[in-house]
């Protein structure tokens, strides 16, 4: 004689009840809602890191141009004080003893505005000015009106 397994009713079958399913979905929703601000924070921090790097890269290129001009490696305008006229000049380069010397590979995209349109200041401009006098390029800044994670304005970096 063979033993048959005991009869199982439908109520004892393995599976999730509606209450268990609702509790699981609620827990997942709470965890997901906590993760969204953290993700936004990380995205902003990454963009800020990019902005700092782009500003450093352009300011270094301006300084290298100025240094080369001060060493009379190429001709500059008298009133330029050795600074480049614009960012395009850093990308296009200048002729130094028959060779084209470039100081910047490309004008970076501002991660805060999504454009390659940077604010510029010349030596004659006020340090807080947001209009470019056009005489020579002394400094660059972001045109973003946003505020950084440390509370400073991006345009003041």
CNS distance restraints for C-alpha pairs under 8 A (distance, minus, plus):
assign (resid   8 and name CA) (resid  12 and name CA) 6.60 0.50 0.50
assign (resid   8 and name CA) (resid  13 and name CA) 7.55 0.50 0.50
assign (resid   9 and name CA) (resid  13 and name CA) 7.21 0.50 0.50
assign (resid  16 and name CA) (resid  20 and name CA) 6.04 0.50 0.50
assign (resid  16 and name CA) (resid  21 and name CA) 6.41 0.50 0.50
assign (resid  17 and name CA) (resid  21 and name CA) 6.29 0.50 0.50
assign (resid  18 and name CA) (resid  22 and name CA) 6.18 0.50 0.50
assign (resid  19 and name CA) (resid  23 and name CA) 6.19 0.50 0.50
assign (resid  20 and name CA) (resid  24 and name CA) 6.16 0.50 0.50
assign (resid  21 and name CA) (resid  25 and name CA) 6.21 0.50 0.50
assign (resid  22 and name CA) (resid  26 and name CA) 6.10 0.50 0.50
assign (resid  23 and name CA) (resid  27 and name CA) 6.24 0.50 0.50
assign (resid  24 and name CA) (resid  28 and name CA) 6.28 0.50 0.50
assign (resid  25 and name CA) (resid  29 and name CA) 6.13 0.50 0.50
assign (resid  26 and name CA) (resid  30 and name CA) 6.31 0.50 0.50
assign (resid  27 and name CA) (resid  31 and name CA) 6.30 0.50 0.50
assign (resid  28 and name CA) (resid  32 and name CA) 6.06 0.50 0.50
assign (resid  29 and name CA) (resid  33 and name CA) 6.07 0.50 0.50
assign (resid  30 and name CA) (resid  34 and name CA) 6.35 0.50 0.50
assign (resid  31 and name CA) (resid  35 and name CA) 6.38 0.50 0.50
assign (resid  32 and name CA) (resid  36 and name CA) 6.49 0.50 0.50
assign (resid  33 and name CA) (resid  37 and name CA) 7.63 0.50 0.50
assign (resid  34 and name CA) (resid  38 and name CA) 7.19 0.50 0.50
assign (resid  35 and name CA) (resid  39 and name CA) 6.21 0.50 0.50
assign (resid  36 and name CA) (resid  40 and name CA) 6.29 0.50 0.50
assign (resid  37 and name CA) (resid  41 and name CA) 6.10 0.50 0.50
assign (resid  38 and name CA) (resid  42 and name CA) 6.28 0.50 0.50
assign (resid  39 and name CA) (resid  43 and name CA) 6.26 0.50 0.50
assign (resid  40 and name CA) (resid  44 and name CA) 6.23 0.50 0.50
assign (resid  41 and name CA) (resid  45 and name CA) 6.13 0.50 0.50
assign (resid  42 and name CA) (resid  46 and name CA) 6.10 0.50 0.50
assign (resid  43 and name CA) (resid  47 and name CA) 6.31 0.50 0.50
assign (resid  44 and name CA) (resid  48 and name CA) 6.18 0.50 0.50
assign (resid  44 and name CA) (resid 149 and name CA) 7.89 0.50 0.50
assign (resid  45 and name CA) (resid  49 and name CA) 6.22 0.50 0.50
assign (resid  45 and name CA) (resid 149 and name CA) 7.47 0.50 0.50
assign (resid  46 and name CA) (resid  50 and name CA) 6.30 0.50 0.50
assign (resid  47 and name CA) (resid  51 and name CA) 6.14 0.50 0.50
assign (resid  47 and name CA) (resid 111 and name CA) 5.68 0.50 0.50
assign (resid  47 and name CA) (resid 112 and name CA) 6.84 0.50 0.50
assign (resid  48 and name CA) (resid  52 and name CA) 6.21 0.50 0.50
assign (resid  48 and name CA) (resid 111 and name CA) 7.70 0.50 0.50
assign (resid  48 and name CA) (resid 112 and name CA) 7.93 0.50 0.50
assign (resid  48 and name CA) (resid 148 and name CA) 7.39 0.50 0.50
assign (resid  49 and name CA) (resid  53 and name CA) 6.28 0.50 0.50
assign (resid  50 and name CA) (resid  54 and name CA) 6.10 0.50 0.50
assign (resid  50 and name CA) (resid 111 and name CA) 6.67 0.50 0.50
assign (resid  51 and name CA) (resid  55 and name CA) 6.12 0.50 0.50
assign (resid  51 and name CA) (resid 110 and name CA) 6.49 0.50 0.50
assign (resid  51 and name CA) (resid 111 and name CA) 6.06 0.50 0.50
assign (resid  51 and name CA) (resid 112 and name CA) 7.48 0.50 0.50
assign (resid  52 and name CA) (resid  56 and name CA) 6.08 0.50 0.50
assign (resid  52 and name CA) (resid 157 and name CA) 7.88 0.50 0.50
assign (resid  53 and name CA) (resid  57 and name CA) 6.05 0.50 0.50
assign (resid  54 and name CA) (resid  58 and name CA) 6.26 0.50 0.50
assign (resid  54 and name CA) (resid 108 and name CA) 6.33 0.50 0.50
assign (resid  54 and name CA) (resid 110 and name CA) 7.60 0.50 0.50
assign (resid  55 and name CA) (resid  59 and name CA) 6.02 0.50 0.50
assign (resid  55 and name CA) (resid 140 and name CA) 6.97 0.50 0.50
assign (resid  55 and name CA) (resid 141 and name CA) 6.97 0.50 0.50
assign (resid  56 and name CA) (resid  60 and name CA) 5.97 0.50 0.50
assign (resid  57 and name CA) (resid  61 and name CA) 6.30 0.50 0.50
assign (resid  57 and name CA) (resid 104 and name CA) 7.90 0.50 0.50
assign (resid  58 and name CA) (resid  62 and name CA) 6.28 0.50 0.50
assign (resid  58 and name CA) (resid 104 and name CA) 7.16 0.50 0.50
assign (resid  58 and name CA) (resid 107 and name CA) 7.94 0.50 0.50
assign (resid  58 and name CA) (resid 140 and name CA) 7.41 0.50 0.50
assign (resid  59 and name CA) (resid  63 and name CA) 6.21 0.50 0.50
assign (resid  59 and name CA) (resid 139 and name CA) 6.57 0.50 0.50
assign (resid  59 and name CA) (resid 140 and name CA) 7.04 0.50 0.50
assign (resid  60 and name CA) (resid  64 and name CA) 6.16 0.50 0.50
assign (resid  61 and name CA) (resid  65 and name CA) 6.16 0.50 0.50
assign (resid  61 and name CA) (resid  90 and name CA) 6.94 0.50 0.50
assign (resid  61 and name CA) (resid 103 and name CA) 5.16 0.50 0.50
assign (resid  61 and name CA) (resid 104 and name CA) 6.02 0.50 0.50
assign (resid  62 and name CA) (resid  66 and name CA) 6.17 0.50 0.50
assign (resid  62 and name CA) (resid  83 and name CA) 6.94 0.50 0.50
assign (resid  62 and name CA) (resid  84 and name CA) 6.89 0.50 0.50
assign (resid  62 and name CA) (resid  90 and name CA) 7.44 0.50 0.50
assign (resid  62 and name CA) (resid 103 and name CA) 7.72 0.50 0.50
assign (resid  62 and name CA) (resid 137 and name CA) 7.55 0.50 0.50
assign (resid  62 and name CA) (resid 138 and name CA) 7.10 0.50 0.50
assign (resid  62 and name CA) (resid 139 and name CA) 7.76 0.50 0.50
assign (resid  63 and name CA) (resid  67 and name CA) 6.06 0.50 0.50
assign (resid  64 and name CA) (resid  68 and name CA) 6.14 0.50 0.50
assign (resid  64 and name CA) (resid 103 and name CA) 7.07 0.50 0.50
assign (resid  65 and name CA) (resid  69 and name CA) 6.11 0.50 0.50
assign (resid  65 and name CA) (resid  82 and name CA) 7.62 0.50 0.50
assign (resid  65 and name CA) (resid  83 and name CA) 6.74 0.50 0.50
assign (resid  65 and name CA) (resid  84 and name CA) 6.78 0.50 0.50
assign (resid  65 and name CA) (resid  90 and name CA) 7.53 0.50 0.50
assign (resid  65 and name CA) (resid 103 and name CA) 6.76 0.50 0.50
assign (resid  66 and name CA) (resid  70 and name CA) 6.05 0.50 0.50
assign (resid  66 and name CA) (resid  82 and name CA) 5.08 0.50 0.50
assign (resid  66 and name CA) (resid  83 and name CA) 5.13 0.50 0.50
assign (resid  66 and name CA) (resid  84 and name CA) 7.30 0.50 0.50
assign (resid  67 and name CA) (resid  71 and name CA) 6.36 0.50 0.50
assign (resid  67 and name CA) (resid  82 and name CA) 7.87 0.50 0.50
assign (resid  68 and name CA) (resid  72 and name CA) 6.47 0.50 0.50
assign (resid  68 and name CA) (resid  73 and name CA) 5.47 0.50 0.50
assign (resid  68 and name CA) (resid  74 and name CA) 7.43 0.50 0.50
assign (resid  69 and name CA) (resid  73 and name CA) 5.69 0.50 0.50
assign (resid  69 and name CA) (resid  74 and name CA) 6.02 0.50 0.50
assign (resid  69 and name CA) (resid  75 and name CA) 7.22 0.50 0.50
assign (resid  69 and name CA) (resid  76 and name CA) 6.92 0.50 0.50
assign (resid  69 and name CA) (resid  82 and name CA) 5.20 0.50 0.50
assign (resid  69 and name CA) (resid  83 and name CA) 7.59 0.50 0.50
assign (resid  70 and name CA) (resid  82 and name CA) 6.18 0.50 0.50
assign (resid  73 and name CA) (resid  96 and name CA) 5.87 0.50 0.50
assign (resid  73 and name CA) (resid  97 and name CA) 7.57 0.50 0.50
assign (resid  74 and name CA) (resid  94 and name CA) 7.39 0.50 0.50
assign (resid  74 and name CA) (resid  95 and name CA) 6.77 0.50 0.50
assign (resid  74 and name CA) (resid  96 and name CA) 5.64 0.50 0.50
assign (resid  74 and name CA) (resid  97 and name CA) 7.83 0.50 0.50
assign (resid  76 and name CA) (resid  80 and name CA) 6.83 0.50 0.50
assign (resid  76 and name CA) (resid  82 and name CA) 6.30 0.50 0.50
assign (resid  77 and name CA) (resid  81 and name CA) 7.74 0.50 0.50
assign (resid  77 and name CA) (resid  82 and name CA) 7.63 0.50 0.50
assign (resid  79 and name CA) (resid 135 and name CA) 7.37 0.50 0.50
assign (resid  80 and name CA) (resid  84 and name CA) 7.22 0.50 0.50
assign (resid  80 and name CA) (resid  85 and name CA) 7.32 0.50 0.50
assign (resid  80 and name CA) (resid 135 and name CA) 6.30 0.50 0.50
assign (resid  80 and name CA) (resid 136 and name CA) 5.35 0.50 0.50
assign (resid  81 and name CA) (resid 136 and name CA) 7.75 0.50 0.50
assign (resid  83 and name CA) (resid 136 and name CA) 5.52 0.50 0.50
assign (resid  83 and name CA) (resid 137 and name CA) 5.77 0.50 0.50
assign (resid  83 and name CA) (resid 138 and name CA) 6.38 0.50 0.50
assign (resid  84 and name CA) (resid  89 and name CA) 6.50 0.50 0.50
assign (resid  84 and name CA) (resid  90 and name CA) 7.12 0.50 0.50
assign (resid  84 and name CA) (resid 136 and name CA) 5.63 0.50 0.50
assign (resid  84 and name CA) (resid 137 and name CA) 5.37 0.50 0.50
assign (resid  84 and name CA) (resid 138 and name CA) 7.79 0.50 0.50
assign (resid  85 and name CA) (resid  89 and name CA) 6.76 0.50 0.50
assign (resid  85 and name CA) (resid 134 and name CA) 7.14 0.50 0.50
assign (resid  85 and name CA) (resid 135 and name CA) 6.60 0.50 0.50
assign (resid  85 and name CA) (resid 136 and name CA) 4.45 0.50 0.50
assign (resid  85 and name CA) (resid 137 and name CA) 5.43 0.50 0.50
assign (resid  86 and name CA) (resid  90 and name CA) 7.26 0.50 0.50
assign (resid  86 and name CA) (resid 136 and name CA) 6.79 0.50 0.50
assign (resid  86 and name CA) (resid 137 and name CA) 5.54 0.50 0.50
assign (resid  87 and name CA) (resid  91 and name CA) 6.70 0.50 0.50
assign (resid  87 and name CA) (resid 107 and name CA) 7.05 0.50 0.50
assign (resid  87 and name CA) (resid 137 and name CA) 7.56 0.50 0.50
assign (resid  88 and name CA) (resid  92 and name CA) 5.93 0.50 0.50
assign (resid  88 and name CA) (resid 107 and name CA) 7.59 0.50 0.50
assign (resid  89 and name CA) (resid  93 and name CA) 5.58 0.50 0.50
assign (resid  89 and name CA) (resid  94 and name CA) 7.38 0.50 0.50
assign (resid  90 and name CA) (resid  94 and name CA) 7.96 0.50 0.50
assign (resid  90 and name CA) (resid 102 and name CA) 5.96 0.50 0.50
assign (resid  90 and name CA) (resid 103 and name CA) 4.98 0.50 0.50
assign (resid  90 and name CA) (resid 104 and name CA) 5.34 0.50 0.50
assign (resid  91 and name CA) (resid 102 and name CA) 5.76 0.50 0.50
assign (resid  91 and name CA) (resid 103 and name CA) 6.23 0.50 0.50
assign (resid  91 and name CA) (resid 104 and name CA) 4.83 0.50 0.50
assign (resid  91 and name CA) (resid 105 and name CA) 5.62 0.50 0.50
assign (resid  91 and name CA) (resid 106 and name CA) 5.67 0.50 0.50
assign (resid  91 and name CA) (resid 107 and name CA) 7.10 0.50 0.50
assign (resid  92 and name CA) (resid 102 and name CA) 6.23 0.50 0.50
assign (resid  93 and name CA) (resid 100 and name CA) 6.01 0.50 0.50
assign (resid  93 and name CA) (resid 101 and name CA) 5.07 0.50 0.50
assign (resid  93 and name CA) (resid 102 and name CA) 3.93 0.50 0.50
assign (resid  93 and name CA) (resid 103 and name CA) 6.41 0.50 0.50
assign (resid  94 and name CA) (resid 100 and name CA) 5.48 0.50 0.50
assign (resid  94 and name CA) (resid 101 and name CA) 5.41 0.50 0.50
assign (resid  94 and name CA) (resid 102 and name CA) 6.63 0.50 0.50
assign (resid  95 and name CA) (resid  99 and name CA) 5.30 0.50 0.50
assign (resid  95 and name CA) (resid 100 and name CA) 4.56 0.50 0.50
assign (resid  95 and name CA) (resid 101 and name CA) 6.17 0.50 0.50
assign (resid  96 and name CA) (resid 100 and name CA) 6.20 0.50 0.50
assign (resid  96 and name CA) (resid 101 and name CA) 6.46 0.50 0.50
assign (resid 107 and name CA) (resid 116 and name CA) 6.36 0.50 0.50
assign (resid 108 and name CA) (resid 116 and name CA) 5.92 0.50 0.50
assign (resid 109 and name CA) (resid 114 and name CA) 5.94 0.50 0.50
assign (resid 109 and name CA) (resid 115 and name CA) 5.15 0.50 0.50
assign (resid 109 and name CA) (resid 116 and name CA) 4.31 0.50 0.50
assign (resid 109 and name CA) (resid 117 and name CA) 7.62 0.50 0.50
assign (resid 110 and name CA) (resid 114 and name CA) 5.34 0.50 0.50
assign (resid 110 and name CA) (resid 115 and name CA) 5.49 0.50 0.50
assign (resid 110 and name CA) (resid 116 and name CA) 5.73 0.50 0.50
assign (resid 110 and name CA) (resid 117 and name CA) 7.36 0.50 0.50
assign (resid 110 and name CA) (resid 118 and name CA) 7.24 0.50 0.50
assign (resid 110 and name CA) (resid 142 and name CA) 6.77 0.50 0.50
assign (resid 111 and name CA) (resid 115 and name CA) 7.62 0.50 0.50
assign (resid 112 and name CA) (resid 142 and name CA) 7.73 0.50 0.50
assign (resid 112 and name CA) (resid 144 and name CA) 6.06 0.50 0.50
assign (resid 112 and name CA) (resid 146 and name CA) 7.84 0.50 0.50
assign (resid 113 and name CA) (resid 143 and name CA) 7.30 0.50 0.50
assign (resid 113 and name CA) (resid 144 and name CA) 5.90 0.50 0.50
assign (resid 117 and name CA) (resid 143 and name CA) 7.70 0.50 0.50
assign (resid 118 and name CA) (resid 140 and name CA) 6.43 0.50 0.50
assign (resid 118 and name CA) (resid 141 and name CA) 6.01 0.50 0.50
assign (resid 118 and name CA) (resid 142 and name CA) 5.52 0.50 0.50
assign (resid 118 and name CA) (resid 143 and name CA) 6.06 0.50 0.50
assign (resid 119 and name CA) (resid 130 and name CA) 6.86 0.50 0.50
assign (resid 119 and name CA) (resid 131 and name CA) 7.74 0.50 0.50
assign (resid 119 and name CA) (resid 132 and name CA) 7.52 0.50 0.50
assign (resid 119 and name CA) (resid 140 and name CA) 5.52 0.50 0.50
assign (resid 119 and name CA) (resid 141 and name CA) 4.99 0.50 0.50
assign (resid 119 and name CA) (resid 142 and name CA) 5.82 0.50 0.50
assign (resid 119 and name CA) (resid 143 and name CA) 5.63 0.50 0.50
assign (resid 120 and name CA) (resid 130 and name CA) 7.55 0.50 0.50
assign (resid 120 and name CA) (resid 131 and name CA) 7.39 0.50 0.50
assign (resid 120 and name CA) (resid 132 and name CA) 5.54 0.50 0.50
assign (resid 120 and name CA) (resid 137 and name CA) 6.59 0.50 0.50
assign (resid 120 and name CA) (resid 138 and name CA) 7.48 0.50 0.50
assign (resid 120 and name CA) (resid 139 and name CA) 5.77 0.50 0.50
assign (resid 120 and name CA) (resid 140 and name CA) 4.52 0.50 0.50
assign (resid 120 and name CA) (resid 141 and name CA) 6.37 0.50 0.50
assign (resid 121 and name CA) (resid 125 and name CA) 5.91 0.50 0.50
assign (resid 121 and name CA) (resid 126 and name CA) 7.99 0.50 0.50
assign (resid 121 and name CA) (resid 127 and name CA) 7.60 0.50 0.50
assign (resid 121 and name CA) (resid 129 and name CA) 7.35 0.50 0.50
assign (resid 121 and name CA) (resid 130 and name CA) 7.47 0.50 0.50
assign (resid 121 and name CA) (resid 131 and name CA) 7.19 0.50 0.50
assign (resid 121 and name CA) (resid 132 and name CA) 5.16 0.50 0.50
assign (resid 121 and name CA) (resid 133 and name CA) 7.03 0.50 0.50
assign (resid 121 and name CA) (resid 134 and name CA) 7.93 0.50 0.50
assign (resid 121 and name CA) (resid 136 and name CA) 7.88 0.50 0.50
assign (resid 121 and name CA) (resid 137 and name CA) 5.98 0.50 0.50
assign (resid 121 and name CA) (resid 138 and name CA) 5.64 0.50 0.50
assign (resid 121 and name CA) (resid 139 and name CA) 5.10 0.50 0.50
assign (resid 121 and name CA) (resid 140 and name CA) 6.30 0.50 0.50
assign (resid 122 and name CA) (resid 132 and name CA) 6.50 0.50 0.50
assign (resid 122 and name CA) (resid 133 and name CA) 6.18 0.50 0.50
assign (resid 122 and name CA) (resid 134 and name CA) 6.62 0.50 0.50
assign (resid 122 and name CA) (resid 135 and name CA) 6.22 0.50 0.50
assign (resid 122 and name CA) (resid 136 and name CA) 5.06 0.50 0.50
assign (resid 122 and name CA) (resid 137 and name CA) 4.80 0.50 0.50
assign (resid 122 and name CA) (resid 138 and name CA) 4.64 0.50 0.50
assign (resid 122 and name CA) (resid 139 and name CA) 6.66 0.50 0.50
assign (resid 123 and name CA) (resid 135 and name CA) 7.91 0.50 0.50
assign (resid 123 and name CA) (resid 136 and name CA) 6.90 0.50 0.50
assign (resid 123 and name CA) (resid 137 and name CA) 7.37 0.50 0.50
assign (resid 123 and name CA) (resid 138 and name CA) 5.62 0.50 0.50
assign (resid 124 and name CA) (resid 133 and name CA) 7.14 0.50 0.50
assign (resid 124 and name CA) (resid 135 and name CA) 7.63 0.50 0.50
assign (resid 125 and name CA) (resid 129 and name CA) 6.29 0.50 0.50
assign (resid 125 and name CA) (resid 131 and name CA) 7.88 0.50 0.50
assign (resid 125 and name CA) (resid 132 and name CA) 7.02 0.50 0.50
assign (resid 125 and name CA) (resid 133 and name CA) 6.27 0.50 0.50
assign (resid 141 and name CA) (resid 154 and name CA) 7.88 0.50 0.50
assign (resid 141 and name CA) (resid 155 and name CA) 5.56 0.50 0.50
assign (resid 141 and name CA) (resid 156 and name CA) 7.08 0.50 0.50
assign (resid 141 and name CA) (resid 157 and name CA) 6.61 0.50 0.50
assign (resid 142 and name CA) (resid 154 and name CA) 6.12 0.50 0.50
assign (resid 142 and name CA) (resid 155 and name CA) 4.74 0.50 0.50
assign (resid 142 and name CA) (resid 156 and name CA) 7.88 0.50 0.50
assign (resid 142 and name CA) (resid 157 and name CA) 7.67 0.50 0.50
assign (resid 143 and name CA) (resid 154 and name CA) 7.67 0.50 0.50
assign (resid 143 and name CA) (resid 155 and name CA) 5.67 0.50 0.50
assign (resid 144 and name CA) (resid 154 and name CA) 6.08 0.50 0.50
assign (resid 144 and name CA) (resid 155 and name CA) 5.98 0.50 0.50
assign (resid 145 and name CA) (resid 153 and name CA) 6.75 0.50 0.50
assign (resid 145 and name CA) (resid 154 and name CA) 6.70 0.50 0.50
assign (resid 145 and name CA) (resid 155 and name CA) 6.67 0.50 0.50
assign (resid 146 and name CA) (resid 153 and name CA) 6.02 0.50 0.50
assign (resid 146 and name CA) (resid 154 and name CA) 6.05 0.50 0.50
assign (resid 147 and name CA) (resid 151 and name CA) 5.85 0.50 0.50
assign (resid 147 and name CA) (resid 152 and name CA) 5.64 0.50 0.50
assign (resid 147 and name CA) (resid 153 and name CA) 4.50 0.50 0.50
assign (resid 147 and name CA) (resid 154 and name CA) 5.98 0.50 0.50
assign (resid 148 and name CA) (resid 152 and name CA) 5.37 0.50 0.50
assign (resid 148 and name CA) (resid 153 and name CA) 5.94 0.50 0.50
assign (resid 148 and name CA) (resid 154 and name CA) 6.20 0.50 0.50
assign (resid 152 and name CA) (resid 156 and name CA) 7.15 0.50 0.50
assign (resid 152 and name CA) (resid 157 and name CA) 7.94 0.50 0.50
assign (resid 153 and name CA) (resid 157 and name CA) 7.15 0.50 0.50
